[in-house]
Amino acid sequence: MTGSLGRGLTPYGLRCDHRAEPLGVDEPAPLLSWRLASGRRGDAPAGLRVRVRADDGAPVWDTGAVADPSAVSVRYRGPALRPRTRYRWTVTVTDAAGAASREESWFETGMLSPAAWSAVWITHDPSVQDVMDAPEEGELALADHGLQPAVRLRKAFEAAAAPVAARLYVTARGLYETRLNGARVGDAELAPGWTDYRDRVDYQVYDVTDLVRTGANMLAATVADGWWSGFAGFDERRAGAHYGTFPQLLAELHLVHADGSADVVATGDDWQSARSPFRYADLLKGECHDLRRETPGWDLPSGGRDGAGWRPAWVAATDRSRLTASVAPPVRAVRELPARSVARVSGDRFLVDFGQNFAGRVRLTARGLTPGGRVVVRHGEALDEAGALYTANLRTADATDVLIAGEDAEAVFEPRFTYHGFRYAEVTGLSSLAAADVTGVVLHSDTPWAGDFTCSDPDVDRLHQAISWGQRSNFVSVPTDCPQRDERLGWLADAQVFLPTACLNADVAAFFDGWLREVRGAQSPDGAFGNVAPKIAGVADEGAPGWGDAGVLVPWHLYRVYGDERFLERNLDAMCAWVDHVHRHNPDLVWTRRTGPHFADWLAPAPTPRDVLATAYFARSAALTARAAEILGADEAAARYGALAAHVRKTFAERFVSPDGRVSGDTQTAYLLALAFELLPGELVPGAVRRLAELVEEAGPGLTTGFLGVGLIAPVLDAHGRADLAHALLRRTDPPSWLYPLRHGATTVWERWDGYTPERGFQAAAMNSFNHYALGSVGEWLYRGVAGLDQAPGSAGYRDLLIRPRPGGLTEASARYESVRGLVSTAWTRRDGVFDLRVAVPPGATATVHIPTDDPGGVRESGIPVADAPGVSVAGTARRELRCRTGSGEYRFTAPLQ
C-alpha cells in the first residue's frame, strides 16, 4: 500500500472490472473500484479522486475532486484507451476532516479489437498420419475412444536484445498450454475456458518479459481437444460433434524493445507441428500420456530431437472476428490434498482415499516402471457395498488416466488436459504405492474467496464446508451442474438458485460476467434463453420456467450484491426479450405454452403444478425487468414491464389462490414462490404462511421441495416469523434433509436428497451425482439468517446493512464477508442469559441492527446503555427485539435474555 494506513480511512483491494491488476482488458470504459477500511467508528468518505496515467507517467484522465460519500467505484471516462498498454491509476479518499489516503494499482489493455490481430489459426494437418500415430510393436490395444493425439506447435525466433516488455496473447479452439524456452507460461489450467466457439472465443494475456532471451528463442504450445472437439455434455457421440473436429492455436508474442520498436511472433504457416505424446486428452474420457513418445527439449531453442514428426503447421482458419478478452478468472490449481489412505486391493491395484470429494486430478509418483508398462488411474466419488470403486453414476465418462512408461524407472504423472470429480482413485500397474506418492490437485476457477461462516453445531459447520466444496468443484470455467459424469453443463436454473450463496462465499462478479455473455449468446432470435450456457448441440430446447428466467434473475442479483449497474445495462435488452417471448406466447398471462422441456421443481418429493410454477416465474421476471429498467432510467420500459408484472400477479391470484390463501397444488414450493415473489394480495399472505408452516410440520418438520424451492424455504419461513421451522429443517437428519448426506459420509452436497440410503443403496445411476450445488442454496440463509449478515431490501453493494441474527437452538455463530464496500462481519454468542453481538460495518455504510432481548432497556453497546452509545441510535422495539441504527465501525451489543 502507498497510502497512510494508521487507523484512519484507507482504500484497499483495488480492482479493475472486478479483477486485481488484470492483463488484457478489452472494455473501453472499465470500472475502477476499491474497498474501504478504518479503525475509527463513524468514519465515512467525504470525497474521492481518481487519476489514470500511462505507464510512462503521462496523465490520461482525472476525475477531479468528487464529493460522494457512498462511492467505492468510478467508470473510466477519459480518452480512448490504447491497445496493449499498461495504465496506472490511483484513488485518493478524503475523510470528513480532510485527511487523505491514497492507493495505487494498474490494468493493461488487450487487443481491444479483433482487427488488431495478425495471427491465424494453426494446427497439425489432421489428414497426415505419421510415426506418432503408429502403435508400438507388440503393445496392448489402447482404447482411444476415437480421439486423436494432442498437437504440439512451435516457432523458433531470434531476439537481438532482451525486450523491455513481452506479452503473449493466446487462445485455442480446444485447450492450450504454452511454453517459452522450456518454461511454462502462466498458471492457467484448461485455458482458454469454455465458450460457444461459434459465437465467441476468449483469449488470455501473459507477461513473459523474463522468459525471452537475447538470441535464439522457442515459443511452443500443446493443444488438446477440450470442449471444442472432445466429448462434452451427455450426448455420447463422436468427438467434435459440438463445435469443431481438431484443436487449433492462435497466438501473438509482442516484444517491445528499449528504443520503442516492436516485433511480433504470430502463429502462421512458418510454425512447425507434430503429434504429441498425449495420445488422447479428453475432459470426460481422460488422458493418456505415452512417455516413449516424448522428445525432451522440443520446447527449447535447440529443438530437442528434431526427428520425424515435425511438419509445417497447417493453417486451419483466418477468421479472428470472434476473439474477445477473457473477463473471468482462469481455472487454476488452487490447493493440494494429501492422500488420507492408500490400501492395496489386490496385486498391483491400490485404492486411494483423499477424504474429500472435489474436482481436479491426481499427481502420482510412479516407481518401478518398465518400458511400455501402463499405470492406470480411475476415479470415483464413492465405494460400492464391497468397498470397490463405484463408477456407475459416471455414465459414459470413463474418467480414466493412463501413463505409459518410457525408459526411466520413475516418473511423475499429472494429467494436463482433463479433470475429474472424485474422492477416490484406483491406481493399477505399480508394485507398491505409498500415501506420499499420491496427491489430489484441486482445480477450479480462481474466484477470490470472500466469505466464511461458522456456528456452534459441528453438523451445520460441516454443511457449510460441503456447500463450499460443491461450489469450488462446479465453478470450472462455467457454473456446471456436476464435475464427475458425462454432463458438466452450465444449467441456468442451478446457477440462479445457488447464486445468492455463491456470492457470499466468493467474489464471483467477474466469473458470472463472463458466463452471462454465454447466456446472452444462447438466446434465440425469438427472445428465448436456453436451458444451458454455453450452448451445445443436443441441448437446444428453449428455456424452461426457472431455467430461462436465470437470464433475468442472475443479472439482478449481481447488481444487488456488487452495485455495478453494468450487470443491468448489458443484460436489459435480453431480459426484455425474454419477458416479451413468454408474454407473446401466453397472452392470457398464464404460462402454459412455449415452456421448453419444463423441468418443474426438479427432483421435488412433492410436485408443484407446472402452470403455477411457470406463471410465478413469469411474474418475477417481469417485475425484476421493470426494476432494472427503472434503475437505468428507462422509464417507458419500467412502466410497461411494471404494468405487465402487476397484471400477471393479479392473474396468478385469481387463477391459483383461494380466498383463504391456499395456492393450487398445495405444495411447499407453490407457497414459497407465491410468498417470495410477492404474488399474493396482502390479506391472503397470513393464510398462505399458515398453510406453508403446516406443510413443513406435517412433513416432519421436513422438506418436500426440489431445485427451485429449496433456496427459498428458510428465507421465506424466516421472513414470515417462522425462523423456528427454518432451524428445524436445517438440523433435520432424516431424508430429505441437508444433514442426512453428511451422516452418510458426504463431503459435498448431493444432487438428490436420497442419493444413497442403507435400505436401497445407490439411487438410479442414470442421475445420481454426489457433488451438485443446487440443494446447497440454503448456504445463503446460514449467512443472512443464522449469522444475521444481510443488506436491506432496497440496498445495492451493501450500502445499507441489515444485521438480524436468528439463533434458533444454537449458542454461537459468526460470518465474515468482503463486500465491494469493505469487510462486513457479525459474531454472536448466547450464554448465561446474555446475548453478545459483535458487528463490523465498513466505512460509508450504515446498518440496522436487530438485537434479540427480553429487556430492551438493558441493552449495552461496549458497556454503555445503548441510548447513550456514540454512533448508535435506537430505531424501535418489537416483541423480544430492539432495533438500532449505526454508522460504520465496530460495535459490541450485549442484551439480557430470559
N, C-alpha and C positions, 0 to 999 in steps of 0.2 A: 504494500500500500504506500501511496505517496502522500496521503493527507495526514492531518493531525488527528491521531486517534484519541488518546486520553479517555475520558468518559463522555465526551460530547458527541454531537450529531456527526455521524460518519457514513458516507456511502460505501457499499461493498457489493461483491457479486455482480460486477458489470457484465452485461450481455448485449450482444447484437443479434436481433431476431431470435432471442431466447437461447443463444449459444455463446459460450465463452470463447473469445478470440477465434472466431471462425475463419477458416480459409475457404475461399470460393463462394462469396456472396453474390448472387445474381439479382437480388431485389434492388430496384432503383432508389427506393426510399426506405431503407431499413429502420427498424425500431431499435433505438438505443435505450437501454433500461438499467436500473440499479436497485439495490435494496438499501435499507437504512437501519442503522443501529445507534443506540445511545444508552449510556448509563444513567441518564437524568430523567426523572419522571416528568411527564408532560412535554417532553421535547417534540418538536414538530418542525419541519422545514418551512421557512418563510419564503424562500426563493431558490432558484437554481440557474445555472448557466452551463450550457454545453458548447464546447469548441471542438471542431474537427479540423485536422490539418493533414497534409500529405506526409509521407514518411520522411521527406527531407526537411520538414518543419514549416513549409509554406502554408499559411492559413487557407482554409477551404470554406468553412461555414461556422457561424457563431450565432447562437440563439439570442445573445444579449441577456441581460438580467430579466428573468421571468418570475413574477410573483404568483406562485401556485403552490399552496401548502399541501396539496394532495398528490402532486405529480411524482411519479417514480419512473417516467419514461418520456421520450420525445421521438418524433419521427424526423428522420433526416429530410431537410427541405432546401439543401444547398444546390450548387451547380451539379450537373450530371456527373456521376461517378465514372472514372476511367476504368477500363478493364484491366485485370491483372495488376492491381495497385493496392498497396497497403496504406490504410488510413489510421491515424492515431486520434483518439478522442478522449476528452476529459470532461468530467462532470464536477461542478463545484456547487455544493449545497450550503446554504446560509440559514442559520437559525434566527430566532426572534431577536436575539441580542446583536446580530450582525456578524457573529463568528462564522468563519467559512472553513469547510473541509473539502478536499479535492481528491479525486481518484481517477486513474488513467487506465485505458485499455486500447485495443486495436481490433480492426477487422480488415480482411483483404478481399477484394472483389475477384470474381471469377471471370469467365469469358464475356458475360453479360449478354451475348447474342450468339445464336448458332452460326451466324455468318462469320464470326471471328475465328472459327476453326479452319485448319488446313488439312488435318489428318483424315484418313479414310479407314473404313472397317477392314481389318485383315484377319486371315486365319490360315490354317493349313489346308491345302486343296483336298477336300473330302473324297475326291474321286481317285486320289493317288494312294495305292497300297504300297507299304514299304516294310523294311525289316522289322520295325517296331510292332507291326501288326501280326507277325507270324508267331505261332506258339513255339515254345522251346521244345526241343526234341524229347519225347517221352513224358512230357508233363501231363498231369491230370487235366481234364477239361475244366474250363473256368466258366462259371455261369455269369456272363457279362450282361445279361438282360437286354441284349440288342444294342447296348451302348457302345460308343467308340471311345478310344483313349482321349484324355485331355490333350490340349495342344500347347506346345512351347513356341514362343516367338522371341526374336532377339534382333538387336541392331547395334553394331559397333560404330562408335563415332569418336572424333578427336576434339579435344578442348585445348586451345592454345594456352589458356591460363585458367586457373580455378575461378569460377564465376563468383561475383559478389552476391548473387541470388540465383536460385534454381528452383523451379516449380514444375511438378509433374501433374498434368491434367489428364485423367484417365477414366475409362469406363469399359464396360464389356456388355455384350449380349451373352449372358452367361455369368460366370464368376471369374474374377481375376485375382492373381497375386503377383505383384511386380517386384523386381529386384534390380538394383543398380550396383554394378561392380561387386556382385556377390552378396550384397546386404539386402535384407528385406526392406521394402519401402512401406512405412506406416504400420499400423497395428489393426487395421480394419479387417474384419472377417466377413466372409460371404458377400463381399463387395461386388457390384455396386448396390446390392439390395434388390428387392422385388418391386417392379413396376409393370404396368401393362405396356410392354415394349412397343406395341403398335401405336401408342399414344405419347409415351414419354420414356426417356432413358436418363437416369441420373448419372452424373459424373462426380468424382471427388478430386480434391487438390491436395498435394503433399509438398512440404518444404524439404527438398533433397539437396540443399546447398552443400551440406557437409559430406555428401556421398560422391560428388563429382570431382574427378582428379584432373590435374594437368596431364595432357597426353591422351593415351588410349583409354576408352571407357566402353562399358557394355550395359545397355538397357535391355532388360529381359522380362518376360512375363509368362505365366502359365494361365491358361483359360480353360474352364470346365463348363459343363452343361448348365448347372444350376436350374433356376426356374425357366430359363429361356428355351432350352432344348432337352431338358431332362424330364423325369416323371414329376408331376405336380398335381395336387388335389387328389380326389378319389377316383379319377377316371383312368382305369387301367387300360391304357392304350400305348401304342409305341411312343417312345421318347420323341419329343419335338412336335407333338400334335397340337400344342397350345400356341406357341409363338414361332419358333424357328427350328432349324434342323441341325445346326452345328455352331458351336460357340465362336465369337468374334471379339476382337480387341480394337479399341480406338484410343490413341494416346498422343499427347504432345508434351515434350520436355522443353521448357523455355529457360534458356541460360542468359542471364544479364551480366555483362562484364563491367569492369571498373570504368571504362571510357564511355559507358552508356550504350554501347552496341549490344545486340542480342542475336542469339542463334536459336533455332527451333529444330528439334529432332521429332519428326512426326511419323506415325505409322503409315506405311505405304509399301509398294512392291519391291523396295530395296531392303526390306527386312527378310530374315530367314525364319523358316518354320520347320517344326518336326513334331511327331507324335511324342507324348511324354511317357514316363514310367507309370503314370496313373492310368492303368488300363481301363478303368472306368471310374467316374466320380459323380455320384448322384445323391441328391438330397434325401430321397426316400429309400433307394436300394442300398446305398452305402458306397464305400470307396475301396479300390484295390490298388495297392502300391507295390510295384514289382521292382525290387532293388537290383535285380540283374540287369535292368534296362537303364539304370542311372548312368549319366555321363558327368562325373564330377568336373566342376569348373565350367560348365556350359554357360553360366551367367557371369563369367569373368572376362576381362578384355582378351585374355589368351584364348578363350573359346573352348577350353576343355578338349576332349577327344572329338575333333571335328570329323567324325566318320560319316558313314551312311546315315541317311535320315534327314539331314538338313537340306531344305529346298527353298527356292524363292517363295516368299509369302504370297498368298492368293488374296487379291482384293475382292472382298465379298460385297461391298456396298460403298457408296459415296454420300448417301443422304445423311446430313447432320441436323436436320430441322427439328428433331425431337429431343435434342440434348438440353437438359436442364441441370443446374447445380443442385446437388443434394441439400435438402434443408434439415433432414432428420439426422440424429446422431447415428454413427455407424454401429454395427454389431461388433462387439469386442469380446475377447476372453477376459472376463471380469473377476473370476475367482477360481480357485482350485480346491477340490475336495479330496482329501486323502481317503484311501480305501479303509472302510471300517473293519472289514474282514475279508479274508481270502480262504476259501475252502476247496480242497481237491475233491472233485466229484467222482472222477474215475480216470485212471491212466494219465493222459495229458490234458484233461479237461478240468478247469477251475471255475468256481463261481465267486464273483466279486460283488460285495455289497458296499455301496457308497453312503448308505444311511439317509439319502435324500433323493427324491425324485426331482430331476432337473433336465434342462436342455443343454446339450453340448456334445462332448466327445471324450474318448479315453486316450490318455497318453501312457504308453506301455513301453517299458524297457524289457526287451526280449533277449534272453540269453540262451546260449547253447544251440544256436541256429546252424542248420546245414544248408548248403546251396540248393535253392529251389524248394526248400521246406516252407510250409504255409502255417501262418498263425492267423486264426480266425477269431474275431471279436463280435459276438452277438449281443444285442441289447434288449432289455425288457423292463417294464415298470413293476412287475410283481412276480411272485413264485407261485407255482401251482400246488395242489394238495400234496404232491410227492416231493416238494421242495426244489423242483426244477424250474428253469426259466420259463415264464409264461409269455407267449408271444402271439396268441390267437387274436388279441384285440388290436394288433398292428395291421391286420388285414393284409394288403398286398405290399406293405412297406417291409422289405427284408431287414433293414436296419442292421446290416452285417458289413463289417470292415475286414479286409484281408491284407495281410502283409506276406509277400513272397520274398524269402531271404536271398541275399546275394552271397558274396564270398565271405563277408565278415560274420563271425560267430555271435556278435552282439549288435543290436540296432535299437534305436528309439523310434517307435511308431506312433504318429499322431496325425490322423487324417486332416486334410486341409480344406476340402470342398464338400463337406457333408456335415450334418449334425443329427442328433437323435434325442428322443425323450426317454429317459430311463432312470432307474435306481440301481439296477443290477446289470452286470456284464458277465457273459460267459466267454472264457478265453480257452481256445483249444489249439494244441500244437506245440506246447512247451513241456519240458520235463519237470520244471519247477517254476513257481511264481510266488514271490513274497509281496506283502502289502506295500512295501516301499517301492516296488516296481510299477505300481498302478496308481494313476491319478485321474480324477474326474475334472475336466476343464469345462467350466460353466460359460456358456455363450448367451448373450442377449444384447439387444440394442442398449447402448450405454446412456440410458436416461438417468440423470443425476438423482440419487435417492434423496427425497425431500422430507419424508415424514417417518414417524415411529409412534408406536402405541404399546403400552404395557398395562397390566392390571393385576389384581391380587389372585385371580383364578388362573392357575397354570394351563388349564384346558383352553381358556379363551386366548391366552398368550400364544399357545400353540396354533390356534386357529388363525390368529393374525399372521404368524410366520408362514403357515400353509398358504394363505391368501397371497402373501408377498412372493413366495416362491412360484406360485402359479402365474403371477404377473411377469416375473422375470422369465419364466420358461416360455411364455407365449407372446412376449414382445420381442420378436426376432424379425427385424426389418418391417414387418406389418403386425397388427394385433391378430394373432392366429387363434384358433379355437382349441388346438391341442398340438403338442410337439412330437408325438410318437407315431401316429398311424398315417395312412395314406390320405391325408386331408390337409391340415395346416393352412386352412383358408382364412381370409380376413372377413369373417361373418360380421355383418353390420350390427345385428341385434346384440350379439355377445359383447361387442365393443361398447355399445351405447349403455347397456345396463351396468357394465363394470367401470365405465369411465369415472364416475364420482369417486370410487375407491382408488382407481389408478392415479388420479390427480393428487390425492392426499399421500399416497405412498411415494410418488416420484414426480419430478418435473417432466411432464410429458407434452409440453406445449409444442416443441419442435417435432417430436415424433408424430403427433396427430396432425400437425400442419402438413407434413409430408403425406400421411395416409389420406387426408381429405382431398388431396389432389387426385388420388385414385378413385375416391368415392365420386367426385365430380366427373372424372373421366369415364366412369362406367355408366353415367346417367344416359338414358335413351333420348332420342330426339323428341319423344312424347313427354319427357319430363320424369320418367320413372327411374328412381335409383335402383341399383341392383341389390342382390342379397349378399354378395361378397365383393370385396375390392382388395387387390386388383382384380379386374375382370379376367375370367379364364374360360376357355372352352369347356362346355359341359355344365356350366352353372350360369346360364344366361337368362334365367327367369327374372321377370320384374319383381321388385322388392315386395316382400310380404309385409303386412302390418306389423309394426315394431321393428322390422328389419330395414325396410326402405326409409322409415321415419328417422333412422340414425342420421341421415343427411341433414336433418333439421336439429335434432336433439344434441348431437355432438358439437357442432359449432356454437350453439347457445351455451352449453355448459363450459366449454373452453373460454368463451368470453367472460362468463361469470367468475371463473377461477383466476384467469390471468389478466383480466381487464383490458385485453387487446381487442379493439374494435375491428381489426382486420379479419378476425375469425368470422365476423358477421359480414363485412364488406365482400370478402372473397367468396362467400357462400350464399349470399342473399338471393341472387338470381336463381341458383339451383334450388334453394329452399322454396321459392315462389313457384318454380316449375313443378316441383313435386306435389305441392298442395293443389296446384291447378290440375295436375294429372288425376289425382284422386277425385277432385270435385267434378271434373269434366265427365268422368265415367260413373259418378254416383250423384247425380243432380238432386236426388231426394235426400241427400246428406246422411244416409246410412250406407256405410262402406261394405258392399257385398260383391261388387264387380271389380275386375282387374286387381285381385288380391294376390297375384303371383301364386306360389305354392302354399301359402297361408299355413305357416307352421304353428299358429295359435300360441298358447302359453306352453312352449316346448317342454316336454317331459314333466308336465304337471300331473301329480296324482289325481287331481280333480279338474277336468277340462272345463274351460270357460267358453261360452258360446262365441263363435268366431265373429259374428256381426257386432256383438258387444265390444269385444276387444278391438276390432278394427275401427269402429266408429269412435271409440275413446281416443285412439291414436290420431285419427283424423282431426279431432278437435284440438288435441295437444299440439300437433304440428302447425295448424292454422294459427293458434294463439301465439306460439313462440315466433313464428314468422312475422306476425304483426308486431310483436315486441321488438324484434330485431330491426324491422323497418323503422319503427319509432325512434329507436336509439340512433339510427343512422340519418334521421331527418327525412326519410322517405315517407312523407305524410300521406300521400294518396294510397300507397301500398299498405301502410299501417292501418288506415281506416278500412280499406277493402278486406284485408285478412282478419282484422279485428271483428268486423261485422260477420264474416263467414264463421269465425270461431264461435261467436255468440249464437248463431243460428244452429250450428252443429251441436253445441251444448244443449240448446233448447230441444232439439230433435232427440238427442240422447235421453234426456229426462222424460220426454213424452213417450218414447218408444220402449225404453228399457227399465224405467224406475216406477215402482208402485207408490201410492200415497203414503205408505208407512216407511219409505226409504229403502225397500228391498230392490236389488238390482237383478235383472234377468240372469239366470244361471245359478245365482245364489252361491257363488264360489268366492274364496278369499281374494283371488286375483280380480274378479269383477268389482268388488268393493274397493280394493286398493287402487285400481285405475280410476274409478269414479271419484274417489276422495283425493288422491294425489294430483289428478289433473283438473280438480275443481269443476266437476261436471254436474254437481247437484245443486238445486236451489237450497238456500240456507236452512230452510225449515226441515228439509229432508236429511240433512247431514247427521243429526243425532241418531236417527233411526238406523242409518247406514252404519254408523260407528258401532252401535249396539249389536247389530247383526254380524258385523265383521268379528267383533270380540267373541260372540257366541260360537262362530265357526272355528275360531282359533281354539277356544276352550273345549269344544266338542271333539276336536282332533287330538286332544291330549293333555295340555295345550300342545299344538303341533302345527306343522306347515303342510299345506296342500298346494303350494304354488310351484310354477315352473320357472323358466328363464326370465320371463317378463314381469312376473310378480315378486320374485324373491328379493330384489333390491329395494322394493317399496314397503315391505311388510313391517320392518322395525321402525323406519321413519314415520310411517302413517299412524301406526299404533301410538307411538310416542307423541306425535303432533296432536293427537286427539285424546290425550290424557291416560293412555294405557301403556305407559312405559313398563309397567309390571309384566304385561304379557310379552312385550318385546324381550325383556330379560329372561322370561321363562322359555321362550323359543331359543334364545341364544345359548342357554345352558342345558337344553334338552340333549339326551344322549341316545335315544332310540331313533331309528329311521322313521320318517325323513327328518334329519337334523344336521346341523353343521358339525357337531361334535362326534356323531356316530362314526364317520370315517376315521377320525383321529383315534378313536378307541380300537380301531382295527388296522392300525399301522400306517395310516395315510400321513404323508408329509406335504401333500398339495391337495387342493380341492378337487373332488371328483366331478365327473360330468353328470352322473346320476346319483340320486340320494342313496340308492341301494346297489351301487356298482358291485359290491360283494357282501354276501351275508353268510354266516356259518351254516344256515339251513339250506340255501340254494346254491352256494358257491358264487362263481362269477356270473354277472348278467350276460346277456347275449353279446358275444364278441363283436358282432357287427357294429355296435356303437357303445363302447364302454371305456372311455378314457379315464385314467386316474390322475390326470393333470389338465384341468379345464377351469377357467376362472369365473364363468358366468354365475355359478351359485355362490361364489365368494363375494358377491356385491354387498353383503352385509358388512364388509370392511368399512364402508363409509360410515355406518352408524357407530362403529367402535370409536372412531374419531369424534364424530359430531354428537352422538348421543351419550355413550358411556363416559368418554373423557370430557365432552362438552365443548369441543373446539369447532366453531362454526362461524359463518358470516350471516348477517341479516339478510332477509329475503330480497331487499332492493339493492344490496351492495354488489359491487364487482371488484375483483382484485383485492379482496379483504380490506376494503376501506373502512367498513363498519362491522366490527366483530360481534358475534353473539356467543357468549360463554354460558352454557347451561348444562352442567353435568347431571346425568341420571344414574345415581349409584346402584339402584337395584339392591341385590344382596351382596355386592362387592364391598370391600373395605378400602380399596385404593385403586386409582387409575391415573395415567398420565399420557399426554400426547404432545409431540413437537412437530411443527410444520414450518418449513421455509417457504413462506408465501412470496409473491412477487414484491411485496412491500417490506418484508423482513420477517424475522422469527416470531411466530405465534406459538405459545405453549400454555398448557394447563396441566396442573398436577393436584390431585385431591386425595385426602385420606379421611377416614371416618373411624375415630377411635375414642373410647371413653366418653361418649356423649358429645363429642366436639367434631364438627366438620371443618377441615382445614383445606382451603383452596388457594393455590398459587397461580397467578396469571401473568403472562408477559404479552404486552401489546406493542407492536412496532411503532416507531415514530410516524406521525402523520395519520395514524389510525385512531379510531375510538372504539369503545366496547360497551355493550350492555351485558352485565354480569348478573346471572340469576343464582342466588345463594340459598340452598335448602336449609330451612331453620324453623324451629317451633317458637323462636323468640327473636323477632326482628330487632328489637331494641338491644339485644345482647350481642349483635354482630360487631366485630372489631376488624379494623384494617391496620396491619402492622402494630397491633396493640392499642390503637386509638379507636374510640367509638366511631363507627362508620360515618356518622353525620358530621364529624369534625375532621375526617381524614383529608389531607391535601390531594387534589386530583380526583376526588370521588364525590359523586352526588347521588343521593337516594332518589330513585326514579319511581318507586312504588312498591307496594306489597301485594301478595296474593296468598292463597292458602298454602301455608308452610313454605313460604318463599319470600325473600327480599330481593328486589331488583335495583341495581346500581348502574351508574354511568361513569366511565373512566376515560381519560385520555391515554396517551402512550406511557409505557413504563412497566415496572414490575410491581405487583400487588400481592399481598397475602391477607386473605379474609379468613377469619375464624368465627364460627357460629355455633351456638348451643343446639343440640338435638335431644329429643326425648329418648 
